[in-house]
Amino acid sequence: MVEIDPQINISSAKNIIGLRNVISHAYDSIEPEMIWGIIQSNIPLLSDEIKKMKET
């Protein structure tokens, strides 16, 4: 199990880890529309969070 560093404040860290596990182990059952929806809705937020971390 991967532990999340409490100093890193990424709001969807557990979801990112879960998606990685699905992509790695159940890739044949993933629908492209689901991945595209995640990209469109979550990547902008993740990008903002990473930019804020880099500023500190």
N, C-alpha and C positions, 0 to 999 in steps of 0.2 A: 504494500500500500504506500502511496506517495503522501508525504506530509506536506501541508501547506505552511509556508513561513508566515507567521502572524504579522510580520512587519510589512509584508506585501499586501496591499489592499486592492485586490481585484475582485469586484463584486460577483463575478460568475466563475470563480476559479474551480469550484467543484463540478460545475457543468462542463467546463473545458476538459477537465480530466475524464469525466464520464463520456463525453463525445469522442475523445481520443480512444478510449477503450472500445467503444462501439465500432469506430472506424477500423481499429486493429483486429478485432475479433469477430465482428459480425458485418463486415463490409458488404457481403452479398445481399443483405436485407435493407440496406440504406437506400432511401429514395433521394435522387438528386434535388428534388424540390425542397426537401427538408434541409439539406445542407445549404442550398441557396438562400432559404429563408433565414437560417442562422447567420449566414454571412451578412446579409443585408441589415438585419436588426441588431446584431450583437457586435460585429467588428467595429463600427464607429465608436461605440461605448468603450470597448477594450482599447482602442487606439487612444482615446482621450485619457483613460486611466494610465496607460503606459507613458504618455507624454508628461503627465503630472508627476509620475515617479521619477522620470529622468530629470525634471526640473529641480528636484530636491537634493 
